[in-house]
């Protein structure tokens, strides 16, 4: 039953990732922490996610907006890689409640006011949002919301947004996953779950890629901001109750 549950989680989460450009780790962690210890759940989530983000990264490689992504990428990697190693020593529960409330406030603001202002992809904005994403990725493996909030308003179309977002996730996972494995996050006995997660992620990514092309930019933005808000609510409720 654990194998079946993991496969379903990965299929649904991969479809979500394909549709809005992020979200698999947030969705998956809601359920995986009930099946595995926290460190193993994070590692399985990141390992499975490598398939999904890698698929879109290579498929739409020519659409990646590197000039916009680079200011975001470097601080995210530096901070995120350090916190990936250090995260085992941090008080996760209190930090997660703060994260949840921040996501809710950001989602409400962006959902109702996103059309009333424009965002310029400055280096300062990119570095700031990249630092935030590095913290969230290193501690919670949930660095997607800052990526979406930064890239969605400044990329000119849906494909450029998805390509750039998945380029960041792919590069980050390449650096962070070896650290988690070296820290012993997944035991030899749990290695079979990694295989199942990859299979589920592959199926969900293929399905999601076909559905993604039917969603227009306006609907994509609403889905992104709505999911950020829902993620915040779920995180807060999980920690409080």
N, CA, C and O of each residue as an XYZ file, in Angstrom:
964
protein
N       0.824     -1.211      0.000
C       0.000      0.000      0.000
C       0.856      1.258      0.000
O       0.473      2.269     -0.589
N       2.008      1.205      0.655
C       2.902      2.368      0.649
C       3.403      2.666     -0.756
O       3.499      3.826     -1.158
N       3.724      1.605     -1.504
C       4.177      1.794     -2.881
C       3.075      2.430     -3.731
O       3.340      3.343     -4.512
N       1.838      1.945     -3.577
C       0.713      2.471     -4.344
C       0.457      3.931     -3.978
O       0.256      4.772     -4.855
N       0.466      4.225     -2.684
C       0.243      5.596     -2.227
C       1.315      6.532     -2.773
O       1.011      7.640     -3.216
N       2.567      6.085     -2.741
C       3.667      6.901     -3.253
C       3.517      7.160     -4.745
O       3.752      8.275     -5.210
N       3.127      6.132     -5.500
C       2.957      6.288     -6.946
C       1.855      7.300     -7.256
O       2.021      8.141     -8.139
N       0.736      7.226     -6.541
C      -0.383      8.149     -6.769
C       0.027      9.580     -6.418
O      -0.285     10.517     -7.153
N       0.726      9.745     -5.296
C       1.200     11.068     -4.880
C       2.088     11.679     -5.960
O       1.960     12.857     -6.291
N       2.982     10.869     -6.499
C       3.920     11.368     -7.508
C       3.227     11.693     -8.822
O       3.582     12.669     -9.482
N       2.251     10.896     -9.208
C       1.523     11.157    -10.458
C       0.757     12.480    -10.363
O       0.856     13.327    -11.250
N      -0.004     12.646     -9.282
C      -0.804     13.866     -9.111
C       0.113     15.083     -8.941
O      -0.125     16.135     -9.534
N       1.159     14.928     -8.129
C       2.091     16.033     -7.906
C       2.832     16.437     -9.170
O       3.084     17.620     -9.395
N       3.183     15.455     -9.997
C       3.878     15.752    -11.253
C       2.968     16.508    -12.212
O       3.426     17.400    -12.926
N       1.701     16.167    -12.235
C       0.747     16.881    -13.078
C       0.622     18.333    -12.621
O       0.564     19.248    -13.443
N       0.580     18.537    -11.309
C       0.517     19.898    -10.764
C       1.760     20.694    -11.149
O       1.664     21.851    -11.559
N       2.925     20.066    -11.014
C       4.187     20.724    -11.370
C       4.200     21.118    -12.842
O       4.671     22.198    -13.199
N       3.685     20.246    -13.686
C       3.665     20.524    -15.119
C       2.728     21.676    -15.459
O       2.992     22.435    -16.391
N       1.639     21.811    -14.712
C       0.639     22.826    -15.018
C       1.057     24.217    -14.577
O       0.850     25.181    -15.314
N       1.651     24.346    -13.369
C       1.927     25.686    -12.842
C       3.417     25.973    -12.656
O       3.781     27.062    -12.213
N       4.286     25.011    -12.988
C       5.726     25.262    -12.953
C       6.396     24.980    -11.625
O       7.622     25.042    -11.540
N       5.636     24.671    -10.584
C       6.174     24.306     -9.283
C       5.056     23.594     -8.512
O       3.958     23.404     -9.036
N       5.337     23.209     -7.285
C       4.265     22.670     -6.454
C       4.390     21.210     -6.083
O       3.774     20.765     -5.115
N       5.184     20.446     -6.843
C       5.296     19.026     -6.495
C       5.819     18.803     -5.078
O       5.216     18.029     -4.334
N       6.927     19.453     -4.668
C       7.418     19.200     -3.302
C       6.410     19.574     -2.226
O       6.272     18.859     -1.234
N       5.694     20.701     -2.413
C       4.716     21.128     -1.417
C       3.598     20.112     -1.316
O       3.228     19.690     -0.220
N       3.055     19.715     -2.470
C       1.974     18.730     -2.487
C       2.445     17.395     -1.922
O       1.765     16.790     -1.094
N       3.607     16.939     -2.372
C       4.098     15.621     -1.969
C       4.398     15.558     -0.476
O       4.105     14.555      0.174
N       4.981     16.626      0.071
C       5.371     16.596      1.479
C       4.177     16.514      2.414
O       4.302     16.000      3.525
N       3.015     17.014      1.986
C       1.816     16.900      2.810
C       1.535     15.439      3.147
O       1.080     15.126      4.247
N       1.806     14.552      2.201
C       1.497     13.133      2.373
C       2.722     12.298      2.748
O       2.617     11.353      3.530
N       3.882     12.649      2.190
C       5.064     11.815      2.411
C       5.513     11.803      3.869
O       6.040     10.797      4.342
N       5.312     12.911      4.587
C       5.724     12.928      5.994
C       4.882     11.968      6.835
O       5.241     11.671      7.974
N       3.779     11.486      6.292
C       2.967     10.497      6.989
C       3.423      9.071      6.681
O       3.021      8.122      7.354
N       4.261      8.931      5.663
C       4.767      7.621      5.271
C       6.220      7.405      5.677
O       6.640      6.272      5.911
N       7.006      8.513      5.764
C       8.443      8.405      6.007
C       8.884      9.433      7.044
O       8.172     10.406      7.295
N      10.058      9.222      7.651
C      10.658     10.280      8.475
C      10.862     11.540      7.640
O      10.970     11.459      6.416
N      10.915     12.714      8.294
C      10.943     13.987      7.573
C      12.102     14.049      6.582
O      11.896     14.432      5.431
N      13.301     13.686      6.993
C      14.463     13.786      6.104
C      14.334     12.872      4.894
O      14.721     13.244      3.786
N      13.787     11.670      5.106
C      13.579     10.745      3.991
C      12.496     11.266      3.052
O      12.615     11.146      1.833
N      11.437     11.846      3.623
C      10.356     12.393      2.800
C      10.870     13.514      1.909
O      10.524     13.577      0.729
N      11.695     14.401      2.465
C      12.258     15.502      1.689
C      13.124     14.965      0.548
O      13.035     15.441     -0.584
N      13.950     13.985      0.850
C      14.871     13.446     -0.152
C      14.126     12.714     -1.261
O      14.454     12.875     -2.436
N      13.132     11.916     -0.904
C      12.332     11.219     -1.916
C      11.611     12.225     -2.802
O      11.539     12.058     -4.020
N      11.080     13.271     -2.177
C      10.393     14.317     -2.933
C      11.340     14.991     -3.919
O      10.989     15.179     -5.084
N      12.522     15.353     -3.467
C      13.473     16.033     -4.343
C      13.992     15.094     -5.428
O      14.189     15.514     -6.568
N      14.213     13.838     -5.085
C      14.726     12.874     -6.054
C      13.695     12.633     -7.156
O      14.036     12.644     -8.338
N      12.439     12.416     -6.773
C      11.386     12.201     -7.770
C      11.201     13.438     -8.633
O      11.003     13.343     -9.844
N      11.268     14.605     -7.991
C      11.062     15.841     -8.717
C      12.090     16.090     -9.797
O      11.843     16.855    -10.730
N      13.247     15.449     -9.679
C      14.303     15.635    -10.677
C      13.837     15.223    -12.066
O      14.237     15.828    -13.061
N      12.987     14.193    -12.140
C      12.463     13.737    -13.425
C      11.585     14.805    -14.061
O      11.747     15.145    -15.233
N      10.645     15.332    -13.266
C       9.717     16.323    -13.795
C      10.404     17.585    -14.269
O      10.169     18.041    -15.388
N      11.257     18.156    -13.421
C      11.916     19.415    -13.785
C      12.931     19.198    -14.905
O      13.122     20.068    -15.756
N      13.584     18.026    -14.900
C      14.527     17.718    -15.965
C      13.841     17.607    -17.320
O      14.379     18.048    -18.336
N      12.659     17.020    -17.329
C      11.895     16.874    -18.578
C      11.622     18.230    -19.201
O      11.890     18.433    -20.385
N      11.088     19.169    -18.409
C      10.742     20.480    -18.948
C      11.975     21.330    -19.213
O      11.977     22.149    -20.131
N      13.014     21.145    -18.424
C      14.245     21.896    -18.637
C      14.844     21.572    -20.001
O      15.193     22.474    -20.763
N      14.961     20.291    -20.301
C      15.578     19.900    -21.574
C      14.631     20.087    -22.761
O      15.074     20.433    -23.857
N      13.351     19.864    -22.553
C      12.398     20.018    -23.662
C      12.311     21.462    -24.117
O      12.244     21.736    -25.315
N      12.313     22.399    -23.155
C      12.158     23.820    -23.486
C      13.438     24.607    -23.190
O      13.385     25.782    -22.824
N      14.580     23.947    -23.352
C      15.860     24.571    -23.015
C      16.063     25.910    -23.731
O      16.575     26.861    -23.140
N      15.666     25.981    -24.988
C      15.875     27.205    -25.770
C      15.015     28.366    -25.285
O      15.274     29.520    -25.628
N      13.994     28.064    -24.488
C      13.091     29.110    -24.002
C      13.501     29.648    -22.633
O      12.862     30.567    -22.122
N      14.551     29.095    -22.030
C      14.994     29.561    -20.716
C      15.514     30.989    -20.834
O      16.334     31.280    -21.705
N      15.048     31.873    -19.972
C      15.494     33.264    -19.964
C      16.645     33.405    -18.966
O      16.445     33.808    -17.821
N      17.855     33.066    -19.424
C      19.009     33.022    -18.536
C      19.343     34.398    -17.976
O      19.780     34.513    -16.831
N      19.143     35.428    -18.764
C      19.467     36.775    -18.289
C      18.602     37.186    -17.105
O      19.050     37.944    -16.244
N      17.373     36.695    -17.054
C      16.484     36.959    -15.930
C      16.773     36.010    -14.778
O      16.654     36.384    -13.611
N      17.153     34.781    -15.107
C      17.308     33.738    -14.094
C      18.608     33.848    -13.306
O      18.616     33.542    -12.114
N      19.704     34.273    -13.924
C      21.008     34.246    -13.266
C      21.065     35.034    -11.955
O      21.610     34.516    -10.979
N      20.530     36.263    -11.880
C      20.577     36.969    -10.591
C      19.832     36.233     -9.485
O      20.174     36.361     -8.310
N      18.831     35.475     -9.855
C      18.057     34.669     -8.905
C      18.811     33.405     -8.516
O      18.793     32.990     -7.357
N      19.467     32.802     -9.489
C      20.053     31.481     -9.321
C      21.217     31.447     -8.334
O      21.282     30.551     -7.492
N      22.127     32.398     -8.422
C      23.346     32.325     -7.618
C      23.092     32.430     -6.111
O      23.588     31.580     -5.372
N      22.348     33.425     -5.616
C      22.083     33.446     -4.173
C      21.252     32.256     -3.716
O      21.418     31.772     -2.596
N      20.357     31.783     -4.582
C      19.544     30.619     -4.227
C      20.424     29.389     -4.018
O      20.210     28.620     -3.080
N      21.406     29.207     -4.887
C      22.303     28.059     -4.760
C      23.204     28.178     -3.540
O      23.358     27.216     -2.788
N      23.796     29.342     -3.338
C      24.741     29.519     -2.231
C      24.045     29.312     -0.892
O      24.527     28.557     -0.047
N      22.917     29.980     -0.701
C      22.182     29.867      0.572
C      21.521     28.500      0.694
O      21.561     27.872      1.752
N      20.918     28.049     -0.393
C      20.187     26.783     -0.351
C      21.072     25.581     -0.090
O      20.690     24.691      0.670
N      22.244     25.535     -0.701
C      23.140     24.395     -0.508
C      23.647     24.358      0.934
O      23.726     23.289      1.540
N      23.988     25.521      1.479
C      24.434     25.572      2.871
C      23.330     25.097      3.817
O      23.588     24.301      4.721
N      22.100     25.582      3.614
C      21.004     25.215      4.506
C      20.552     23.771      4.305
O      20.006     23.160      5.223
N      20.775     23.227      3.121
C      20.483     21.803      2.911
C      21.324     20.961      3.868
O      20.840     19.989      4.449
N      22.566     21.343      4.019
C      23.463     20.633      4.940
C      23.131     20.937      6.397
O      23.224     20.058      7.253
N      22.740     22.193      6.682
C      22.561     22.638      8.061
C      21.141     22.434      8.593
O      20.916     22.570      9.796
N      20.188     22.115      7.732
C      18.773     22.130      8.094
C      18.411     21.164      9.217
O      17.431     21.388      9.928
N      19.189     20.090      9.386
C      18.869     19.117     10.437
C      18.966     19.724     11.834
O      18.413     19.167     12.783
N      19.651     20.844     11.978
C      19.839     21.466     13.289
C      18.835     22.583     13.571
O      18.895     23.207     14.630
N      17.900     22.849     12.627
C      16.990     23.973     12.773
C      15.644     23.541     13.356
O      15.212     22.412     13.122
N      14.968     24.423     14.117
C      13.624     24.120     14.654
C      12.572     24.250     13.560
O      12.022     25.332     13.354
N      12.293     23.178     12.873
C      11.462     23.213     11.677
C      10.038     23.686     11.944
O       9.498     24.464     11.158
N       9.417     23.238     13.031
C       7.996     23.492     13.264
C       7.663     24.983     13.289
O       6.776     25.431     12.564
N       8.365     25.748     14.114
C       8.096     27.178     14.211
C       8.330     27.904     12.908
O       7.576     28.807     12.547
N       9.379     27.510     12.197
C       9.683     28.137     10.918
C       8.597     27.852      9.888
O       8.281     28.714      9.068
N       8.024     26.655      9.922
C       6.999     26.291      8.955
C       5.726     27.105      9.157
O       5.063     27.461      8.183
N       5.376     27.405     10.404
C       4.192     28.230     10.662
C       4.387     29.629     10.082
O       3.480     30.174      9.452
N       5.556     30.206     10.292
C       5.871     31.524      9.716
C       5.801     31.477      8.200
O       5.252     32.378      7.566
N       6.361     30.416      7.620
C       6.324     30.249      6.171
C       4.888     30.210      5.673
O       4.555     30.858      4.681
N       4.038     29.456      6.354
C       2.637     29.330      5.946
C       1.924     30.663      5.902
O       1.226     30.956      4.931
N       2.086     31.484      6.942
C       1.424     32.783      6.981
C       1.959     33.718      5.896
O       1.197     34.480      5.300
N       3.253     33.663      5.642
C       3.841     34.490      4.591
C       3.265     34.114      3.225
O       2.939     34.993      2.429
N       3.140     32.832      2.954
C       2.586     32.379      1.681
C       1.143     32.839      1.509
O       0.744     33.237      0.414
N       0.361     32.788      2.580
C      -1.034     33.222      2.509
C      -1.126     34.703      2.157
O      -1.900     35.090      1.281
N      -0.344     35.524      2.833
C      -0.375     36.969      2.588
C       0.082     37.308      1.168
O      -0.517     38.151      0.500
N       1.147     36.644      0.715
C       1.640     36.888     -0.641
C       0.592     36.498     -1.679
O       0.357     37.230     -2.640
N      -0.037     35.340     -1.479
C      -1.034     34.862     -2.436
C      -2.225     35.806     -2.512
O      -2.710     36.098     -3.606
N      -2.707     36.291     -1.366
C      -3.841     37.214     -1.355
C      -3.509     38.499     -2.104
O      -4.307     39.000     -2.898
N      -2.322     39.018     -1.837
C      -1.913     40.269     -2.481
C      -1.775     40.096     -3.991
O      -2.286     40.905     -4.765
N      -1.077     39.029     -4.405
C      -0.820     38.819     -5.825
C      -2.100     38.459     -6.576
O      -2.281     38.866     -7.723
N      -2.988     37.699     -5.934
C      -4.216     37.256     -6.597
C      -5.119     38.445     -6.913
O      -5.737     38.495     -7.976
N      -5.194     39.396     -5.991
C      -6.123     40.509     -6.165
C      -5.491     41.760     -6.777
O      -6.197     42.602     -7.330
N      -4.158     41.886     -6.682
C      -3.537     43.125     -7.125
C      -2.448     42.935     -8.185
O      -1.782     43.897     -8.568
N      -2.265     41.703     -8.658
C      -1.154     41.444     -9.585
C      -1.277     42.241    -10.878
O      -0.262     42.564    -11.495
N      -2.491     42.563    -11.299
C      -2.675     43.293    -12.532
C      -2.512     44.792    -12.394
O      -2.590     45.517    -13.385
N      -2.285     45.272    -11.172
C      -2.229     46.710    -10.924
C      -0.806     47.243    -10.816
O      -0.609     48.437    -10.592
N       0.169     46.389    -10.968
C       1.547     46.856    -10.934
C       2.396     45.970    -11.831
O       2.007     44.851    -12.164
N       3.536     46.471    -12.211
C       4.455     45.702    -13.056
C       5.762     45.456    -12.310
O       6.155     46.237    -11.444
N       6.413     44.382    -12.654
C       7.669     44.012    -12.007
C       8.786     44.039    -13.035
O       8.654     43.461    -14.114
N       9.884     44.706    -12.707
C      11.043     44.727    -13.579
C      12.081     43.748    -13.041
O      12.356     43.742    -11.841
N      12.664     42.919    -13.911
C      13.614     41.892    -13.458
C      14.982     42.480    -13.121
O      15.968     42.175    -13.793
N      15.052     43.314    -12.092
C      16.319     43.916    -11.700
C      17.193     42.897    -10.982
O      16.705     41.873    -10.504
N      18.474     43.183    -10.911
C      19.393     42.281    -10.210
C      19.084     42.223     -8.728
O      19.188     41.164     -8.111
N      18.702     43.369     -8.146
C      18.383     43.401     -6.715
C      17.167     42.534     -6.405
O      17.171     41.780     -5.432
N      16.128     42.639     -7.230
C      14.935     41.817     -7.031
C      15.270     40.345     -7.214
O      14.837     39.505     -6.425
N      16.040     40.028     -8.251
C      16.412     38.640     -8.498
C      17.210     38.050     -7.354
O      16.947     36.926     -6.924
N      18.183     38.797     -6.856
C      19.002     38.312     -5.735
C      18.168     38.138     -4.475
O      18.340     37.163     -3.743
N      17.262     39.082     -4.216
C      16.432     39.012     -3.015
C      15.511     37.804     -3.055
O      15.433     37.048     -2.087
N      14.818     37.621     -4.162
C      13.898     36.488     -4.289
C      14.657     35.172     -4.334
O      14.176     34.159     -3.826
N      15.848     35.181     -4.942
C      16.670     33.980     -4.967
C      17.114     33.576     -3.580
O      17.151     32.388     -3.260
N      17.454     34.563     -2.743
C      17.858     34.267     -1.364
C      16.709     33.637     -0.595
O      16.906     32.676      0.150
N      15.503     34.180     -0.775
C      14.324     33.624     -0.098
C      14.076     32.189     -0.555
O      13.809     31.304      0.258
N      14.167     31.971     -1.864
C      13.959     30.619     -2.387
C      15.024     29.656     -1.877
O      14.731     28.495     -1.592
N      16.269     30.140     -1.761
C      17.337     29.294     -1.234
C      17.057     28.847      0.181
O      17.298     27.692      0.533
N      16.543     29.766      1.004
C      16.187     29.416      2.384
C      15.082     28.366      2.402
O      15.192     27.355      3.096
N      14.016     28.605      1.638
C      12.881     27.682      1.634
C      13.265     26.325      1.055
O      12.803     25.289      1.533
N      14.103     26.330      0.036
C      14.525     25.065     -0.568
C      15.453     24.291      0.359
O      15.321     23.076      0.500
N      16.388     24.989      0.988
C      17.339     24.310      1.847
C      16.716     23.736      3.096
O      17.099     22.655      3.545
N      15.745     24.458      3.670
C      15.142     24.014      4.927
C      13.958     23.089      4.701
O      13.846     22.048      5.348
N      13.054     23.475      3.764
C      11.802     22.740      3.601
C      11.680     21.997      2.277
O      10.731     21.236      2.088
N      12.627     22.202      1.349
C      12.506     21.684     -0.025
C      11.250     22.229     -0.681
O      10.608     21.528     -1.463
N      10.885     23.484     -0.370
C       9.685     24.121     -0.903
C      10.028     25.504     -1.452
O       9.424     26.493     -1.036
N      10.970     25.593     -2.361
C      11.422     26.886     -2.868
C      10.642     27.419     -4.043
O      11.051     28.411     -4.646
N       9.515     26.784     -4.396
C       8.774     27.164     -5.586
C       8.085     28.513     -5.557
O       8.177     29.245     -6.542
N       7.389     28.889     -4.471
C       6.647     30.160     -4.487
C       7.467     31.383     -4.869
O       7.000     32.160     -5.702
N       8.676     31.614     -4.310
C       9.448     32.790     -4.751
C       9.837     32.737     -6.221
O       9.929     33.771     -6.883
N      10.064     31.525     -6.733
C      10.393     31.372     -8.151
C       9.231     31.860     -9.015
O       9.419     32.616     -9.968
N       8.025     31.409     -8.660
C       6.843     31.799     -9.422
C       6.578     33.295     -9.303
O       6.271     33.957    -10.294
N       6.697     33.823     -8.092
C       6.420     35.240     -7.879
C       7.408     36.132     -8.627
O       7.056     37.236     -9.042
N       8.630     35.665     -8.799
C       9.639     36.446     -9.527
C       9.508     36.271    -11.039
O       9.517     37.255    -11.778
N       9.387     35.039    -11.498
C       9.439     34.774    -12.938
C       8.126     35.029    -13.663
O       8.131     35.482    -14.808
N       7.001     34.745    -13.015
C       5.718     34.825    -13.712
C       5.425     36.221    -14.268
O       4.971     36.326    -15.408
N       5.668     37.301    -13.509
C       5.355     38.633    -14.062
C       6.367     39.134    -15.103
O       6.048     40.033    -15.882
N       7.581     38.567    -15.128
C       8.631     39.152    -15.970
C       8.961     38.325    -17.213
O       9.710     38.793    -18.070
N       8.431     37.128    -17.331
C       8.615     36.338    -18.554
C       7.441     36.618    -19.490
O       6.313     36.817    -19.037
N       7.708     36.631    -20.785
C       6.724     37.133    -21.732
C       5.644     36.130    -22.096
O       4.610     36.516    -22.641
N       5.856     34.853    -21.808
C       4.822     33.873    -22.117
C       4.953     32.663    -21.187
O       5.904     32.542    -20.414
N       3.970     31.782    -21.293
C       3.872     30.629    -20.403
C       5.060     29.684    -20.545
O       5.584     29.197    -19.543
N       5.488     29.421    -21.767
C       6.569     28.478    -21.990
C       7.889     29.023    -21.434
O       8.668     28.275    -20.843
N       8.139     30.317    -21.620
C       9.361     30.919    -21.084
C       9.376     30.834    -19.559
O      10.421     30.582    -18.959
N       8.222     31.043    -18.938
C       8.113     30.933    -17.479
C       8.396     29.505    -17.011
O       9.207     29.293    -16.109
N       7.726     28.526    -17.627
C       7.908     27.126    -17.224
C       9.340     26.658    -17.468
O       9.911     25.946    -16.641
N       9.920     27.055    -18.594
C      11.288     26.647    -18.915
C      12.272     27.226    -17.905
O      13.159     26.515    -17.434
N      12.130     28.505    -17.565
C      13.060     29.165    -16.645
C      12.912     28.628    -15.231
O      13.908     28.411    -14.540
N      11.672     28.413    -14.797
C      11.437     27.884    -13.454
C      12.042     26.487    -13.305
O      12.707     26.194    -12.311
N      11.810     25.642    -14.288
C      12.324     24.275    -14.204
C      13.833     24.218    -14.384
O      14.471     23.289    -13.887
N      14.421     25.187    -15.082
C      15.883     25.258    -15.163
C      16.470     25.475    -13.776
O      17.448     24.826    -13.403
N      15.874     26.387    -13.010
C      16.341     26.633    -11.641
C      16.211     25.382    -10.776
O      17.159     24.986    -10.098
N      15.029     24.763    -10.804
C      14.808     23.583     -9.960
C      15.778     22.461    -10.311
O      16.307     21.792     -9.423
N      16.013     22.254    -11.612
C      16.903     21.176    -12.031
C      18.325     21.410    -11.525
O      18.952     20.502    -10.980
N      18.824     22.617    -11.706
C      20.187     22.936    -11.271
C      20.316     22.807     -9.763
O      21.303     22.264     -9.267
N      19.319     23.305     -9.027
C      19.379     23.237     -7.561
C      19.395     21.788     -7.084
O      20.165     21.440     -6.188
N      18.565     20.953     -7.665
C      18.491     19.556     -7.237
C      19.800     18.821     -7.524
O      20.212     17.970     -6.736
N      20.446     19.130     -8.623
C      21.710     18.488     -8.963
C      22.748     18.719     -7.867
O      23.550     17.833     -7.574
N      22.733     19.908     -7.263
C      23.689     20.229     -6.208
C      23.233     19.725     -4.839
O      24.060     19.278     -4.044
N      21.943     19.788     -4.554
C      21.466     19.502     -3.195
C      21.245     18.014     -2.906
O      21.439     17.566     -1.776
N      20.842     17.258     -3.916
C      20.541     15.842     -3.675
C      21.740     15.041     -3.166
O      21.578     14.255     -2.234
N      22.940     15.207     -3.739
C      24.082     14.457     -3.190
C      24.313     14.729     -1.705
O      24.708     13.830     -0.963
N      24.069     15.959     -1.271
C      24.258     16.294      0.143
C      23.264     15.525      1.005
O      23.633     14.986      2.048
N      22.017     15.470      0.579
C      21.002     14.750      1.357
C      21.321     13.260      1.422
O      21.140     12.635      2.467
N      21.792     12.686      0.316
C      22.140     11.261      0.331
C      23.359     11.003      1.212
O      23.400     10.012      1.941
N      24.345     11.883      1.151
C      25.535     11.727      1.985
C      25.211     11.865      3.465
O      25.890     11.280      4.309
N      24.171     12.639      3.784
C      23.734     12.789      5.168
C      22.916     11.600      5.661
O      22.483     11.572      6.813
N      22.705     10.614      4.778
C      21.983      9.406      5.181
C      20.493      9.586      5.306
O      19.853      8.912      6.113
N      19.919     10.497      4.511
C      18.483     10.769      4.620
C      17.634      9.573      4.200
O      16.531      9.385      4.714
N      18.140      8.764      3.267
C      17.407      7.581      2.795
C      18.260      6.345      3.038
O      19.420      6.292      2.631
N      17.682      5.358      3.699
C      18.412      4.124      3.995
C      18.389      3.180      2.793
O      17.640      3.391      1.839
N      19.211      2.147      2.851
C      19.237      1.148      1.782
C      17.868      0.480      1.642
O      17.432      0.185      0.529
N      17.195      0.243      2.762
C      15.889     -0.406      2.745
C      14.832      0.446      2.051
O      13.848     -0.076      1.529
N      15.041      1.753      2.049
C      14.056      2.653      1.451
C      14.356      2.976     -0.017
O      13.618      3.731     -0.649
N      15.425      2.412     -0.552
C      15.826      2.744     -1.922
C      14.780      2.327     -2.961
O      14.673      2.951     -4.016
N      14.011      1.277     -2.668
C      12.987      0.848     -3.626
C      11.915      1.915     -3.800
O      11.291      2.004     -4.858
N      11.698      2.729     -2.761
C      10.714      3.807     -2.869
C      11.171      4.863     -3.878
O      10.346      5.515     -4.517
N      12.465      5.024     -4.014
C      12.978      5.979     -4.990
C      12.596      5.561     -6.411
O      12.235      6.397     -7.239
N      12.679      4.272     -6.677
C      12.326      3.756     -8.006
C      10.850      3.986     -8.292
O      10.480      4.430     -9.379
N      10.000      3.677     -7.296
C       8.552      3.864     -7.470
C       8.233      5.340     -7.698
O       7.391      5.675     -8.532
N       8.904      6.217     -6.959
C       8.641      7.653     -7.102
C       9.005      8.138     -8.507
O       8.308      8.980     -9.073
N      10.082      7.615     -9.062
C      10.475      7.996    -10.424
C       9.445      7.535    -11.450
O       9.142      8.257    -12.399
N       8.916      6.347    -11.261
C       7.915      5.820    -12.189
C       6.653      6.680    -12.151
O       6.112      7.052    -13.192
N       6.193      6.989    -10.938
C       5.001      7.821    -10.810
C       5.213      9.207    -11.369
O       4.326      9.761    -12.019
N       6.383      9.774    -11.124
C       6.693     11.112    -11.610
C       6.719     11.144    -13.132
O       6.274     12.119    -13.737
N       7.231     10.100    -13.750
C       7.303     10.042    -15.210
C       5.908     10.045    -15.821
O       5.636     10.786    -16.766
N       5.030      9.213    -15.276
C       3.653      9.136    -15.793
C       2.950     10.481    -15.633
O       2.334     10.978    -16.575
N       3.043     11.071    -14.438
C       2.374     12.342    -14.184
C       2.905     13.476    -15.030
O       2.141     14.347    -15.445
N       4.198     13.483    -15.292
C       4.801     14.543    -16.100
C       4.320     14.485    -17.541
O       4.025     15.521    -18.137
N       4.240     13.299    -18.102
C       3.767     13.140    -19.480
C       2.318     13.601    -19.604
O       1.964     14.299    -20.554
N       1.479     13.208    -18.640
C       0.068     13.624    -18.659
C      -0.038     15.139    -18.496
O      -0.771     15.800    -19.231
N       0.696     15.679    -17.531
C       0.642     17.111    -17.271
C       1.113     17.945    -18.439
O       0.576     19.025    -18.684
N       2.103     17.466    -19.163
C       2.621     18.201    -20.323
C       1.561     18.344    -21.396
O       1.496     19.373    -22.068
N       0.730     17.328    -21.566
C      -0.331     17.392    -22.567
C      -1.437     18.359    -22.154
O      -1.997     19.069    -22.990
N      -1.747     18.380    -20.855
C      -2.803     19.268    -20.361
C      -2.337     20.719    -20.334
O      -3.124     21.635    -20.577
N      -1.069     20.924    -20.042
C      -0.518     22.265    -19.848
C      -0.757     23.186    -21.037
O      -0.989     24.381    -20.857
N      -0.703     22.649    -22.236
C      -0.832     23.466    -23.442
C      -2.233     24.044    -23.613
O      -2.430     24.941    -24.432
N      -3.210     23.546    -22.855
C      -4.581     24.026    -22.983
C      -4.897     25.162    -22.016
O      -6.012     25.684    -22.023
N      -3.929     25.552    -21.181
C      -4.149     26.594    -20.178
C      -3.556     27.906    -20.676
O      -2.395     27.947    -21.082
N      -4.349     28.986    -20.648
C      -3.836     30.285    -21.082
C      -3.102     30.988    -19.938
O      -3.139     30.536    -18.793
N      -2.438     32.098    -20.263
C      -1.593     32.789    -19.281
C      -2.397     33.330    -18.099
O      -1.941     33.259    -16.958
N      -3.587     33.868    -18.362
C      -4.400     34.431    -17.283
C      -4.808     33.349    -16.286
O      -4.736     33.548    -15.073
N      -5.233     32.215    -16.806
C      -5.611     31.110    -15.930
C      -4.399     30.574    -15.175
O      -4.515     30.194    -14.010
N      -3.239     30.541    -15.827
C      -2.017     30.070    -15.186
C      -1.690     30.926    -13.960
O      -1.359     30.395    -12.900
N      -1.782     32.241    -14.107
C      -1.475     33.130    -12.990
C      -2.423     32.890    -11.822
O      -1.984     32.834    -10.673
N      -3.698     32.748    -12.095
C      -4.667     32.502    -11.027
C      -4.382     31.177    -10.328
O      -4.478     31.087     -9.104
N      -4.030     30.148    -11.103
C      -3.720     28.846    -10.511
C      -2.486     28.924     -9.620
O      -2.459     28.328     -8.543
N      -1.463     29.656    -10.064
C      -0.235     29.783     -9.300
C      -0.502     30.462     -7.961
O      -0.113     29.948     -6.913
N      -1.164     31.614     -7.996
C      -1.396     32.365     -6.765
C      -2.350     31.619     -5.829
O      -2.188     31.662     -4.610
N      -3.333     30.943     -6.399
C      -4.263     30.168     -5.585
C      -3.541     29.028     -4.878
O      -3.776     28.768     -3.697
N      -2.668     28.356     -5.604
C      -1.955     27.229     -4.985
C      -0.987     27.705     -3.909
O      -0.811     27.023     -2.899
N      -0.358     28.859     -4.104
C       0.524     29.398     -3.066
C      -0.267     29.636     -1.785
O       0.195     29.306     -0.693
N      -1.467     30.214     -1.923
C      -2.300     30.469     -0.753
C      -2.751     29.193     -0.071
O      -2.704     29.091      1.155
N      -3.187     28.226     -0.851
C      -3.620     26.941     -0.284
C      -2.457     26.253      0.418
O      -2.634     25.661      1.483
N      -1.278     26.329     -0.171
C      -0.087     25.723      0.446
C       0.167     26.339      1.816
O       0.464     25.626      2.775
N       0.049     27.664      1.909
C       0.251     28.330      3.188
C      -0.747     27.881      4.233
O      -0.380     27.625      5.380
N      -2.014     27.783      3.840
C      -3.057     27.340      4.779
C      -2.787     25.929      5.268
O      -2.889     25.653      6.463
N      -2.443     25.030      4.345
C      -2.171     23.630      4.722
C      -0.987     23.529      5.674
O      -1.031     22.788      6.656
N       0.071     24.280      5.379
C       1.264     24.243      6.227
C       0.941     24.710      7.645
O       1.371     24.086      8.615
N       0.182     25.813      7.770
C      -0.171     26.331      9.094
C      -1.064     25.338      9.843
O      -0.829     25.062     11.019
N      -2.074     24.807      9.178
C      -2.985     23.868      9.838
C      -2.266     22.609     10.286
O      -2.546     22.081     11.363
N      -1.332     22.119      9.461
C      -0.586     20.912      9.827
C       0.226     21.138     11.104
O       0.286     20.265     11.970
N       0.843     22.302     11.212
C       1.705     22.563     12.369
C       0.899     22.890     13.634
O       1.334     22.597     14.748
N      -0.286     23.501     13.449
C      -1.093     23.871     14.619
C      -1.910     22.702     15.161
O      -2.162     22.608     16.362
N      -2.319     21.809     14.252
C      -3.190     20.721     14.671
C      -2.584     19.342     14.427
O      -3.212     18.329     14.734
